[in-house]
Amino acid sequence: MAFENLFQSADWKQEKHVPVLEGPDVVKRGEVAVFQVTVGKEIPHPNTTEHHIRWIELYFAPEGEKFPYQLGRVEFTAHGESVAGANQGPAYTEPRALFAVKLDRPGTLYATSYCNIHGLWRSEKAVTVE
């Protein structure tokens, strides 16, 4: 199986695993633009010891280039684990991340996420640079 076929995608309003990528469609060249990636925006993801989002990554593929650039990765490491047992811990992390980036060319942003049970998910967003 080809690597790209391992990623699943769907409408985030109906599927809780899809990373929702929000931010401007048009950014100013060289100025900071903020993009938020959330998993479980419309339908909350459980984020329990047994079922959680492990990480979110954001990539940028500039128009006309062969390879994308990894802009960042956020890992979520507290899922209610405790020596007292599963889901009895004092902390749970929510799969939500902000990425502040400067872009000099138009291209496509790709958000990816990993669920420990349901695998790899992705979404994308075209961005224009003025």
N, CA, C and O atoms as CSV, one atom per row, in Angstrom:
chain,resi,resn,atom,element,x,y,z
A,1,MET,N,N,0.848,-1.183,0.000
A,1,MET,CA,C,0.000,0.000,0.000
A,1,MET,C,C,0.892,1.245,0.000
A,1,MET,O,O,1.856,1.321,0.761
A,2,ALA,N,N,0.570,2.209,-0.848
A,2,ALA,CA,C,1.323,3.463,-0.904
A,2,ALA,C,C,1.065,4.284,0.357
A,2,ALA,O,O,-0.040,4.277,0.898
A,3,PHE,N,N,2.089,4.984,0.813
A,3,PHE,CA,C,1.995,5.747,2.065
A,3,PHE,C,C,0.813,6.716,2.069
A,3,PHE,O,O,0.103,6.815,3.070
A,4,GLU,N,N,0.594,7.426,0.971
A,4,GLU,CA,C,-0.501,8.408,0.933
A,4,GLU,C,C,-1.866,7.754,1.113
A,4,GLU,O,O,-2.813,8.421,1.530
A,5,ASN,N,N,-1.986,6.469,0.810
A,5,ASN,CA,C,-3.252,5.760,0.985
A,5,ASN,C,C,-3.537,5.413,2.439
A,5,ASN,O,O,-4.640,4.972,2.761
A,6,LEU,N,N,-2.563,5.602,3.318
A,6,LEU,CA,C,-2.766,5.340,4.741
A,6,LEU,C,C,-3.552,6.453,5.427
A,6,LEU,O,O,-4.106,6.252,6.508
A,7,PHE,N,N,-3.600,7.643,4.791
A,7,PHE,CA,C,-4.295,8.789,5.367
A,7,PHE,C,C,-5.763,8.761,4.975
A,7,PHE,O,O,-6.104,8.529,3.815
A,8,GLN,N,N,-6.622,8.998,5.949
A,8,GLN,CA,C,-8.049,9.074,5.709
A,8,GLN,C,C,-8.479,10.538,5.744
A,8,GLN,O,O,-7.837,11.369,6.387
A,9,SER,N,N,-9.553,10.837,5.058
A,9,SER,CA,C,-10.102,12.186,5.053
A,9,SER,C,C,-11.617,12.079,4.954
A,9,SER,O,O,-12.151,11.112,4.410
A,10,ALA,N,N,-12.294,13.074,5.482
A,10,ALA,CA,C,-13.758,13.089,5.450
A,10,ALA,C,C,-14.222,14.498,5.774
A,10,ALA,O,O,-13.406,15.391,6.002
A,11,ASP,N,N,-15.521,14.692,5.794
A,11,ASP,CA,C,-16.105,15.967,6.200
A,11,ASP,C,C,-16.005,16.076,7.722
A,11,ASP,O,O,-16.566,15.249,8.442
A,12,TRP,N,N,-15.303,17.080,8.206
A,12,TRP,CA,C,-15.066,17.212,9.654
A,12,TRP,C,C,-16.344,17.462,10.442
A,12,TRP,O,O,-16.363,17.273,11.659
A,13,LYS,N,N,-17.408,17.882,9.772
A,13,LYS,CA,C,-18.673,18.108,10.479
A,13,LYS,C,C,-19.382,16.787,10.796
A,13,LYS,O,O,-20.309,16.745,11.605
A,14,GLN,N,N,-18.931,15.712,10.145
A,14,GLN,CA,C,-19.557,14.412,10.362
A,14,GLN,C,C,-18.581,13.354,10.882
A,14,GLN,O,O,-19.003,12.247,11.217
A,15,GLU,N,N,-17.285,13.673,10.956
A,15,GLU,CA,C,-16.275,12.701,11.375
A,15,GLU,C,C,-15.326,13.348,12.384
A,15,GLU,O,O,-14.640,14.317,12.058
A,16,LYS,N,N,-15.284,12.819,13.598
A,16,LYS,CA,C,-14.534,13.422,14.703
A,16,LYS,C,C,-13.026,13.315,14.590
A,16,LYS,O,O,-12.324,13.958,15.370
A,17,HIS,N,N,-12.491,12.536,13.661
A,17,HIS,CA,C,-11.045,12.343,13.564
A,17,HIS,C,C,-10.346,13.306,12.606
A,17,HIS,O,O,-9.120,13.405,12.629
A,18,VAL,N,N,-11.087,14.007,11.780
A,18,VAL,CA,C,-10.496,14.869,10.758
A,18,VAL,C,C,-9.896,16.129,11.395
A,18,VAL,O,O,-10.572,16.817,12.160
A,19,PRO,N,N,-8.629,16.433,11.082
A,19,PRO,CA,C,-8.066,17.693,11.584
A,19,PRO,C,C,-8.702,18.876,10.852
A,19,PRO,O,O,-8.645,18.960,9.625
A,20,VAL,N,N,-9.299,19.773,11.604
A,20,VAL,CA,C,-9.933,20.961,11.028
A,20,VAL,C,C,-8.879,22.065,10.974
A,20,VAL,O,O,-8.339,22.466,12.004
A,21,LEU,N,N,-8.593,22.548,9.778
A,21,LEU,CA,C,-7.562,23.559,9.547
A,21,LEU,C,C,-8.237,24.897,9.283
A,21,LEU,O,O,-8.914,25.077,8.271
A,22,GLU,N,N,-8.042,25.839,10.215
A,22,GLU,CA,C,-8.683,27.153,10.100
A,22,GLU,C,C,-7.631,28.247,10.075
A,22,GLU,O,O,-6.628,28.187,10.786
A,23,GLY,N,N,-7.879,29.243,9.246
A,23,GLY,CA,C,-6.990,30.385,9.131
A,23,GLY,C,C,-7.333,31.143,7.869
A,23,GLY,O,O,-8.265,30.783,7.151
A,24,PRO,N,N,-6.572,32.203,7.598
A,24,PRO,CA,C,-6.889,33.034,6.429
A,24,PRO,C,C,-6.645,32.309,5.108
A,24,PRO,O,O,-5.748,31.473,4.996
A,25,ASP,N,N,-7.466,32.648,4.108
A,25,ASP,CA,C,-7.279,32.123,2.754
A,25,ASP,C,C,-6.194,32.902,2.020
A,25,ASP,O,O,-5.534,32.386,1.119
A,26,VAL,N,N,-6.027,34.168,2.432
A,26,VAL,CA,C,-5.039,35.053,1.825
A,26,VAL,C,C,-4.181,35.630,2.942
A,26,VAL,O,O,-4.705,36.135,3.934
A,27,VAL,N,N,-2.844,35.555,2.779
A,27,VAL,CA,C,-1.923,36.128,3.761
A,27,VAL,C,C,-1.024,37.135,3.070
A,27,VAL,O,O,-0.850,37.104,1.851
A,28,LYS,N,N,-0.454,38.030,3.869
A,28,LYS,CA,C,0.487,39.015,3.328
A,28,LYS,C,C,1.895,38.425,3.361
A,28,LYS,O,O,2.318,37.838,4.358
A,29,ARG,N,N,2.597,38.592,2.265
A,29,ARG,CA,C,3.948,38.043,2.121
A,29,ARG,C,C,4.841,38.475,3.291
A,29,ARG,O,O,4.978,39.665,3.574
A,30,GLY,N,N,5.435,37.505,3.954
A,30,GLY,CA,C,6.395,37.788,5.013
A,30,GLY,C,C,5.809,38.210,6.349
A,30,GLY,O,O,6.559,38.467,7.290
A,31,GLU,N,N,4.482,38.288,6.457
A,31,GLU,CA,C,3.861,38.649,7.733
A,31,GLU,C,C,3.328,37.389,8.423
A,31,GLU,O,O,2.969,36.412,7.766
A,32,VAL,N,N,3.284,37.429,9.741
A,32,VAL,CA,C,2.829,36.278,10.514
A,32,VAL,C,C,1.340,36.033,10.285
A,32,VAL,O,O,0.522,36.948,10.380
A,33,ALA,N,N,1.011,34.801,9.986
A,33,ALA,CA,C,-0.379,34.362,9.863
A,33,ALA,C,C,-0.559,33.189,10.828
A,33,ALA,O,O,0.332,32.353,10.979
A,34,VAL,N,N,-1.718,33.139,11.474
A,34,VAL,CA,C,-1.966,32.092,12.466
A,34,VAL,C,C,-3.016,31.120,11.929
A,34,VAL,O,O,-4.079,31.518,11.452
A,35,PHE,N,N,-2.680,29.831,12.024
A,35,PHE,CA,C,-3.585,28.765,11.609
A,35,PHE,C,C,-3.826,27.859,12.808
A,35,PHE,O,O,-2.896,27.521,13.540
A,36,GLN,N,N,-5.074,27.472,13.000
A,36,GLN,CA,C,-5.429,26.573,14.101
A,36,GLN,C,C,-5.836,25.225,13.520
A,36,GLN,O,O,-6.561,25.149,12.528
A,37,VAL,N,N,-5.355,24.169,14.160
A,37,VAL,CA,C,-5.757,22.812,13.787
A,37,VAL,C,C,-6.408,22.183,15.011
A,37,VAL,O,O,-5.827,22.156,16.095
A,38,THR,N,N,-7.624,21.678,14.820
A,38,THR,CA,C,-8.399,21.067,15.894
A,38,THR,C,C,-8.908,19.712,15.424
A,38,THR,O,O,-9.360,19.581,14.287
A,39,VAL,N,N,-8.841,18.718,16.275
A,39,VAL,CA,C,-9.457,17.429,15.982
A,39,VAL,C,C,-10.653,17.294,16.918
A,39,VAL,O,O,-10.523,17.412,18.137
A,40,GLY,N,N,-11.811,17.047,16.329
A,40,GLY,CA,C,-13.029,16.935,17.129
A,40,GLY,C,C,-13.736,18.263,17.310
A,40,GLY,O,O,-14.345,18.501,18.353
A,41,LYS,N,N,-13.668,19.125,16.322
A,41,LYS,CA,C,-14.285,20.455,16.444
A,41,LYS,C,C,-15.809,20.390,16.534
A,41,LYS,O,O,-16.402,21.000,17.424
A,42,GLU,N,N,-16.441,19.664,15.630
A,42,GLU,CA,C,-17.904,19.580,15.604
A,42,GLU,C,C,-18.411,18.418,16.454
A,42,GLU,O,O,-19.377,18.556,17.205
A,43,ILE,N,N,-17.749,17.281,16.323
A,43,ILE,CA,C,-18.075,16.088,17.106
A,43,ILE,C,C,-16.860,15.812,17.989
A,43,ILE,O,O,-15.818,15.412,17.470
A,44,PRO,N,N,-16.955,16.010,19.295
A,44,PRO,CA,C,-15.782,15.865,20.166
A,44,PRO,C,C,-15.158,14.472,20.101
A,44,PRO,O,O,-15.849,13.453,20.084
A,45,HIS,N,N,-13.837,14.466,20.066
A,45,HIS,CA,C,-13.093,13.204,20.131
A,45,HIS,C,C,-12.970,12.828,21.604
A,45,HIS,O,O,-12.791,13.723,22.430
A,46,PRO,N,N,-13.057,11.544,21.978
A,46,PRO,CA,C,-13.085,11.166,23.396
A,46,PRO,C,C,-11.848,11.566,24.212
A,46,PRO,O,O,-11.987,11.985,25.361
A,47,ASN,N,N,-10.639,11.443,23.640
A,47,ASN,CA,C,-9.406,11.794,24.360
A,47,ASN,C,C,-9.320,11.126,25.724
A,47,ASN,O,O,-9.144,11.783,26.750
A,48,THR,N,N,-9.448,9.818,25.711
A,48,THR,CA,C,-9.331,9.010,26.920
A,48,THR,C,C,-8.033,8.212,26.851
A,48,THR,O,O,-7.343,8.220,25.832
A,49,THR,N,N,-7.717,7.541,27.917
A,49,THR,CA,C,-6.521,6.703,27.939
A,49,THR,C,C,-6.568,5.686,26.795
A,49,THR,O,O,-5.553,5.428,26.148
A,50,GLU,N,N,-7.737,5.116,26.551
A,50,GLU,CA,C,-7.872,4.074,25.540
A,50,GLU,C,C,-7.997,4.606,24.112
A,50,GLU,O,O,-7.655,3.896,23.166
A,51,HIS,N,N,-8.480,5.840,23.935
A,51,HIS,CA,C,-8.804,6.368,22.606
A,51,HIS,C,C,-8.481,7.858,22.577
A,51,HIS,O,O,-9.208,8.669,23.152
A,52,HIS,N,N,-7.390,8.214,21.906
A,52,HIS,CA,C,-6.960,9.619,21.923
A,52,HIS,C,C,-6.193,9.999,20.657
A,52,HIS,O,O,-5.742,9.144,19.895
A,53,ILE,N,N,-6.062,11.299,20.463
A,53,ILE,CA,C,-5.243,11.850,19.388
A,53,ILE,C,C,-3.830,12.009,19.948
A,53,ILE,O,O,-3.628,12.687,20.956
A,54,ARG,N,N,-2.876,11.395,19.302
A,54,ARG,CA,C,-1.497,11.407,19.779
A,54,ARG,C,C,-0.752,12.671,19.344
A,54,ARG,O,O,0.002,13.248,20.128
A,55,TRP,N,N,-0.968,13.115,18.053
A,55,TRP,CA,C,-0.254,14.290,17.563
A,55,TRP,C,C,-0.987,14.941,16.387
A,55,TRP,O,O,-1.857,14.349,15.748
A,56,ILE,N,N,-0.585,16.199,16.136
A,56,ILE,CA,C,-1.017,16.974,14.969
A,56,ILE,C,C,0.237,17.537,14.320
A,56,ILE,O,O,1.146,17.997,15.011
A,57,GLU,N,N,0.290,17.501,12.991
A,57,GLU,CA,C,1.397,18.110,12.244
A,57,GLU,C,C,0.816,19.049,11.189
A,57,GLU,O,O,-0.306,18.865,10.719
A,58,LEU,N,N,1.618,20.072,10.824
A,58,LEU,CA,C,1.217,20.991,9.761
A,58,LEU,C,C,2.371,21.106,8.763
A,58,LEU,O,O,3.522,21.332,9.137
A,59,TYR,N,N,2.022,20.942,7.471
A,59,TYR,CA,C,2.996,21.029,6.385
A,59,TYR,C,C,2.564,22.115,5.407
A,59,TYR,O,O,1.382,22.448,5.314
A,60,PHE,N,N,3.549,22.668,4.669
A,60,PHE,CA,C,3.258,23.637,3.621
A,60,PHE,C,C,3.936,23.179,2.343
A,60,PHE,O,O,5.140,22.925,2.325
A,61,ALA,N,N,3.150,23.073,1.261
A,61,ALA,CA,C,3.664,22.723,-0.058
A,61,ALA,C,C,3.547,23.946,-0.947
A,61,ALA,O,O,2.456,24.235,-1.439
A,62,PRO,N,N,4.650,24.688,-1.175
A,62,PRO,CA,C,4.578,25.864,-2.046
A,62,PRO,C,C,4.294,25.447,-3.487
A,62,PRO,O,O,4.739,24.390,-3.935
A,63,GLU,N,N,3.554,26.278,-4.203
A,63,GLU,CA,C,3.277,26.006,-5.615
A,63,GLU,C,C,4.594,25.877,-6.363
A,63,GLU,O,O,5.520,26.663,-6.161
A,64,GLY,N,N,4.662,24.877,-7.228
A,64,GLY,CA,C,5.837,24.721,-8.078
A,64,GLY,C,C,7.007,23.986,-7.444
A,64,GLY,O,O,8.034,23.812,-8.099
A,65,GLU,N,N,6.894,23.555,-6.211
A,65,GLU,CA,C,7.982,22.813,-5.567
A,65,GLU,C,C,7.590,21.359,-5.403
A,65,GLU,O,O,6.410,21.029,-5.283
A,66,LYS,N,N,8.590,20.496,-5.401
A,66,LYS,CA,C,8.345,19.065,-5.339
A,66,LYS,C,C,8.029,18.587,-3.927
A,66,LYS,O,O,7.205,17.690,-3.751
A,67,PHE,N,N,8.679,19.180,-2.908
A,67,PHE,CA,C,8.550,18.677,-1.554
A,67,PHE,C,C,7.895,19.696,-0.621
A,67,PHE,O,O,8.071,20.903,-0.790
A,68,PRO,N,N,7.143,19.206,0.361
A,68,PRO,CA,C,6.540,20.103,1.358
A,68,PRO,C,C,7.535,20.417,2.472
A,68,PRO,O,O,8.570,19.763,2.599
A,69,TYR,N,N,7.206,21.426,3.275
A,69,TYR,CA,C,7.988,21.809,4.450
A,69,TYR,C,C,7.156,21.526,5.685
A,69,TYR,O,O,5.989,21.912,5.752
A,70,GLN,N,N,7.743,20.858,6.658
A,70,GLN,CA,C,7.034,20.640,7.918
A,70,GLN,C,C,7.110,21.939,8.709
A,70,GLN,O,O,8.200,22.431,9.000
A,71,LEU,N,N,5.950,22.493,9.057
A,71,LEU,CA,C,5.883,23.739,9.813
A,71,LEU,C,C,5.877,23.500,11.313
A,71,LEU,O,O,6.337,24.350,12.075
A,72,GLY,N,N,5.366,22.362,11.746
A,72,GLY,CA,C,5.356,22.082,13.171
A,72,GLY,C,C,4.651,20.795,13.505
A,72,GLY,O,O,3.913,20.223,12.703
A,73,ARG,N,N,4.912,20.356,14.738
A,73,ARG,CA,C,4.297,19.133,15.263
A,73,ARG,C,C,3.992,19.370,16.732
A,73,ARG,O,O,4.827,19.875,17.483
A,74,VAL,N,N,2.778,18.996,17.130
A,74,VAL,CA,C,2.369,19.116,18.531
A,74,VAL,C,C,1.968,17.728,19.001
A,74,VAL,O,O,1.150,17.061,18.368
A,75,GLU,N,N,2.551,17.293,20.122
A,75,GLU,CA,C,2.222,15.984,20.694
A,75,GLU,C,C,1.339,16.175,21.920
A,75,GLU,O,O,1.531,17.105,22.704
A,76,PHE,N,N,0.380,15.287,22.071
A,76,PHE,CA,C,-0.540,15.329,23.196
A,76,PHE,C,C,-0.251,14.106,24.060
A,76,PHE,O,O,-0.425,12.973,23.614
A,77,THR,N,N,0.191,14.334,25.299
A,77,THR,CA,C,0.735,13.228,26.080
A,77,THR,C,C,-0.011,12.930,27.372
A,77,THR,O,O,0.352,11.990,28.079
A,78,ALA,N,N,-1.029,13.692,27.698
A,78,ALA,CA,C,-1.806,13.408,28.908
A,78,ALA,C,C,-3.215,12.987,28.502
A,78,ALA,O,O,-3.981,13.779,27.955
A,79,HIS,N,N,-3.540,11.733,28.779
A,79,HIS,CA,C,-4.829,11.175,28.376
A,79,HIS,C,C,-5.546,10.531,29.558
A,79,HIS,O,O,-6.266,9.546,29.394
A,80,GLY,N,N,-5.347,11.088,30.740
A,80,GLY,CA,C,-6.028,10.568,31.915
A,80,GLY,C,C,-5.381,9.360,32.552
A,80,GLY,O,O,-5.968,8.713,33.419
A,81,GLU,N,N,-4.159,9.053,32.116
A,81,GLU,CA,C,-3.458,7.919,32.707
A,81,GLU,C,C,-3.127,8.218,34.161
A,81,GLU,O,O,-2.924,9.370,34.545
A,82,SER,N,N,-3.076,7.164,34.958
A,82,SER,CA,C,-2.762,7.320,36.379
A,82,SER,C,C,-2.339,5.972,36.946
A,82,SER,O,O,-2.708,4.927,36.411
A,83,VAL,N,N,-1.570,5.995,38.023
A,83,VAL,CA,C,-1.244,4.743,38.694
A,83,VAL,C,C,-2.508,4.125,39.292
A,83,VAL,O,O,-2.535,2.929,39.583
A,84,ALA,N,N,-3.544,4.926,39.474
A,84,ALA,CA,C,-4.824,4.424,39.989
A,84,ALA,C,C,-5.620,3.698,38.905
A,84,ALA,O,O,-6.571,2.978,39.207
A,85,GLY,N,N,-5.225,3.889,37.625
A,85,GLY,CA,C,-5.916,3.225,36.527
A,85,GLY,C,C,-6.222,4.164,35.379
A,85,GLY,O,O,-5.991,5.370,35.458
A,86,ALA,N,N,-6.745,3.589,34.313
A,86,ALA,CA,C,-7.094,4.368,33.123
A,86,ALA,C,C,-8.167,5.400,33.443
A,86,ALA,O,O,-9.107,5.122,34.188
A,87,ASN,N,N,-8.020,6.587,32.876
A,87,ASN,CA,C,-8.992,7.673,32.997
A,87,ASN,C,C,-9.233,8.124,34.438
A,87,ASN,O,O,-10.310,8.628,34.757
A,88,GLN,N,N,-8.257,7.948,35.292
A,88,GLN,CA,C,-8.355,8.422,36.669
A,88,GLN,C,C,-7.281,9.462,36.979
A,88,GLN,O,O,-7.139,9.904,38.119
A,89,GLY,N,N,-6.536,9.840,35.960
A,89,GLY,CA,C,-5.470,10.821,36.135
A,89,GLY,C,C,-6.006,12.236,36.261
A,89,GLY,O,O,-7.189,12.485,36.029
A,90,PRO,N,N,-5.141,13.150,36.624
A,90,PRO,CA,C,-5.552,14.533,36.857
A,90,PRO,C,C,-5.549,15.425,35.624
A,90,PRO,O,O,-5.951,16.586,35.709
A,91,ALA,N,N,-5.094,14.899,34.450
A,91,ALA,CA,C,-4.958,15.791,33.291
A,91,ALA,C,C,-5.283,15.074,31.986
A,91,ALA,O,O,-4.957,13.902,31.795
A,92,TYR,N,N,-5.932,15.814,31.100
A,92,TYR,CA,C,-6.254,15.346,29.757
A,92,TYR,C,C,-5.903,16.481,28.804
A,92,TYR,O,O,-6.257,17.631,29.066
A,93,THR,N,N,-5.219,16.185,27.710
A,93,THR,CA,C,-4.938,17.220,26.725
A,93,THR,C,C,-5.967,17.157,25.600
A,93,THR,O,O,-6.412,16.078,25.209
A,94,GLU,N,N,-6.335,18.319,25.092
A,94,GLU,CA,C,-7.269,18.420,23.975
A,94,GLU,C,C,-6.467,18.610,22.692
A,94,GLU,O,O,-5.510,19.385,22.691
A,95,PRO,N,N,-6.823,17.932,21.598
A,95,PRO,CA,C,-6.070,18.028,20.358
A,95,PRO,C,C,-6.375,19.312,19.589
A,95,PRO,O,O,-7.209,19.349,18.685
A,96,ARG,N,N,-5.665,20.350,19.989
A,96,ARG,CA,C,-5.840,21.676,19.398
A,96,ARG,C,C,-4.478,22.359,19.385
A,96,ARG,O,O,-3.770,22.340,20.392
A,97,ALA,N,N,-4.101,22.961,18.261
A,97,ALA,CA,C,-2.787,23.596,18.158
A,97,ALA,C,C,-2.865,24.847,17.288
A,97,ALA,O,O,-3.631,24.904,16.327
A,98,LEU,N,N,-2.064,25.840,17.640
A,98,LEU,CA,C,-1.923,27.054,16.845
A,98,LEU,C,C,-0.535,27.069,16.216
A,98,LEU,O,O,0.456,26.752,16.873
A,99,PHE,N,N,-0.471,27.438,14.946
A,99,PHE,CA,C,0.793,27.547,14.234
A,99,PHE,C,C,0.894,28.968,13.675
A,99,PHE,O,O,0.035,29.393,12.903
A,100,ALA,N,N,1.923,29.690,14.057
A,100,ALA,CA,C,2.178,31.042,13.535
A,100,ALA,C,C,3.283,30.919,12.497
A,100,ALA,O,O,4.394,30.495,12.815
A,101,VAL,N,N,2.980,31.290,11.251
A,101,VAL,CA,C,3.933,31.093,10.159
A,101,VAL,C,C,4.008,32.333,9.273
A,101,VAL,O,O,3.091,33.154,9.238
A,102,LYS,N,N,5.129,32.445,8.557
A,102,LYS,CA,C,5.298,33.462,7.520
A,102,LYS,C,C,5.452,32.723,6.203
A,102,LYS,O,O,6.268,31.808,6.090
A,103,LEU,N,N,4.670,33.117,5.206
A,103,LEU,CA,C,4.731,32.482,3.893
A,103,LEU,C,C,5.116,33.519,2.850
A,103,LEU,O,O,4.637,34.652,2.885
A,104,ASP,N,N,5.983,33.127,1.921
A,104,ASP,CA,C,6.405,34.028,0.854
A,104,ASP,C,C,5.844,33.649,-0.508
A,104,ASP,O,O,5.987,34.394,-1.478
A,105,ARG,N,N,5.201,32.482,-0.575
A,105,ARG,CA,C,4.622,32.013,-1.828
A,105,ARG,C,C,3.296,31.342,-1.565
A,105,ARG,O,O,3.068,30.836,-0.466
A,106,PRO,N,N,2.416,31.327,-2.548
A,106,PRO,CA,C,1.154,30.591,-2.385
A,106,PRO,C,C,1.426,29.096,-2.383
A,106,PRO,O,O,2.472,28.635,-2.841
A,107,GLY,N,N,0.463,28.352,-1.858
A,107,GLY,CA,C,0.604,26.905,-1.832
A,107,GLY,C,C,-0.530,26.272,-1.059
A,107,GLY,O,O,-1.607,26.853,-0.921
A,108,THR,N,N,-0.281,25.079,-0.559
A,108,THR,CA,C,-1.294,24.326,0.157
A,108,THR,C,C,-0.769,23.906,1.522
A,108,THR,O,O,0.344,23.392,1.641
A,109,LEU,N,N,-1.581,24.130,2.548
A,109,LEU,CA,C,-1.280,23.646,3.888
A,109,LEU,C,C,-1.930,22.276,4.051
A,109,LEU,O,O,-3.057,22.058,3.606
A,110,TYR,N,N,-1.218,21.365,4.685
A,110,TYR,CA,C,-1.734,20.031,4.970
A,110,TYR,C,C,-1.662,19.800,6.472
A,110,TYR,O,O,-0.587,19.879,7.066
A,111,ALA,N,N,-2.797,19.518,7.082
A,111,ALA,CA,C,-2.843,19.168,8.500
A,111,ALA,C,C,-3.016,17.660,8.586
A,111,ALA,O,O,-3.853,17.076,7.897
A,112,THR,N,N,-2.211,17.039,9.443
A,112,THR,CA,C,-2.325,15.598,9.651
A,112,THR,C,C,-2.457,15.332,11.145
A,112,THR,O,O,-1.969,16.104,11.971
A,113,SER,N,N,-3.120,14.237,11.478
A,113,SER,CA,C,-3.263,13.854,12.885
A,113,SER,C,C,-3.243,12.333,12.983
A,113,SER,O,O,-3.451,11.622,12.000
A,114,TYR,N,N,-2.983,11.850,14.213
A,114,TYR,CA,C,-2.916,10.415,14.433
A,114,TYR,C,C,-3.753,10.026,15.636
A,114,TYR,O,O,-3.512,10.495,16.748
A,115,CYS,N,N,-4.741,9.163,15.411
A,115,CYS,CA,C,-5.561,8.580,16.484
A,115,CYS,C,C,-4.984,7.210,16.794
A,115,CYS,O,O,-4.712,6.427,15.883
A,116,ASN,N,N,-4.796,6.917,18.069
A,116,ASN,CA,C,-4.172,5.649,18.443
A,116,ASN,C,C,-5.003,4.433,18.031
A,116,ASN,O,O,-4.467,3.326,17.981
A,117,ILE,N,N,-6.280,4.599,17.739
A,117,ILE,CA,C,-7.129,3.481,17.307
A,117,ILE,C,C,-7.469,3.562,15.819
A,117,ILE,O,O,-7.482,2.537,15.136
A,118,HIS,N,N,-7.745,4.765,15.306
A,118,HIS,CA,C,-8.255,4.924,13.950
A,118,HIS,C,C,-7.240,5.466,12.947
A,118,HIS,O,O,-7.610,5.799,11.821
A,119,GLY,N,N,-5.968,5.562,13.333
A,119,GLY,CA,C,-4.903,5.854,12.389
A,119,GLY,C,C,-4.726,7.297,11.975
A,119,GLY,O,O,-5.032,8.226,12.724
A,120,LEU,N,N,-4.221,7.463,10.754
A,120,LEU,CA,C,-3.822,8.753,10.211
A,120,LEU,C,C,-4.973,9.446,9.489
A,120,LEU,O,O,-5.755,8.819,8.773
A,121,TRP,N,N,-5.052,10.775,9.703
A,121,TRP,CA,C,-6.091,11.592,9.081
A,121,TRP,C,C,-5.451,12.853,8.526
A,121,TRP,O,O,-4.395,13.282,8.991
A,122,ARG,N,N,-6.103,13.448,7.519
A,122,ARG,CA,C,-5.550,14.672,6.935
A,122,ARG,C,C,-6.640,15.583,6.412
A,122,ARG,O,O,-7.776,15.174,6.173
A,123,SER,N,N,-6.244,16.842,6.243
A,123,SER,CA,C,-7.071,17.829,5.553
A,123,SER,C,C,-6.123,18.820,4.897
A,123,SER,O,O,-4.922,18.812,5.169
A,124,GLU,N,N,-6.651,19.658,4.048
A,124,GLU,CA,C,-5.800,20.624,3.355
A,124,GLU,C,C,-6.516,21.927,3.130
A,124,GLU,O,O,-7.744,22.005,3.176
A,125,LYS,N,N,-5.703,22.974,2.879
A,125,LYS,CA,C,-6.244,24.318,2.668
A,125,LYS,C,C,-5.311,25.068,1.742
A,125,LYS,O,O,-4.116,25.178,2.017
A,126,ALA,N,N,-5.841,25.584,0.653
A,126,ALA,CA,C,-5.063,26.422,-0.245
A,126,ALA,C,C,-4.893,27.809,0.360
A,126,ALA,O,O,-5.817,28.349,0.968
A,127,VAL,N,N,-3.694,28.386,0.189
A,127,VAL,CA,C,-3.404,29.716,0.704
A,127,VAL,C,C,-2.782,30.557,-0.393
A,127,VAL,O,O,-1.843,30.131,-1.067
A,128,THR,N,N,-3.321,31.764,-0.566
A,128,THR,CA,C,-2.805,32.735,-1.519
A,128,THR,C,C,-1.939,33.742,-0.774
A,128,THR,O,O,-2.238,34.102,0.364
A,129,VAL,N,N,-0.856,34.199,-1.421
A,129,VAL,CA,C,0.030,35.192,-0.800
A,129,VAL,C,C,0.001,36.458,-1.643
A,129,VAL,O,O,0.169,36.419,-2.862
A,130,GLU,N,N,-0.219,37.592,-0.960
A,130,GLU,CA,C,-0.238,38.898,-1.653
A,130,GLU,C,C,1.062,39.621,-1.424
A,130,GLU,O,O,1.245,40.733,-1.920
